Amino acid sequence: MTLEEAIRILRSPEGREETKRVYLLRRTVDWAEITIRAGDVTRQDAESLVDAVAARAEELFPGSRGTFAIVYGVRLKRVIDETYGQGD
């Protein structure tokens, strides 16, 4: 794929919609990380928050639960462990 082809795809209506959904998911994950790191929620609430973010990812990208677990789930689990200590 050439640069011009990639730009054309990203500028298409479908490409713009995909970019918007990626942006929304990224912001949601960042917000969850900040909330967890602040430590103002219990570990159980933090884990519920991660489940809610995973559900949002599934809404934005149907069939993405496995990908979410690999890409963002690992990251958020690490944040929970760093904030609350190793879980069970």
Order of alpha helices (4+ residues) and beta strands (2+ residues): alpha-alpha-alpha-alpha-alpha
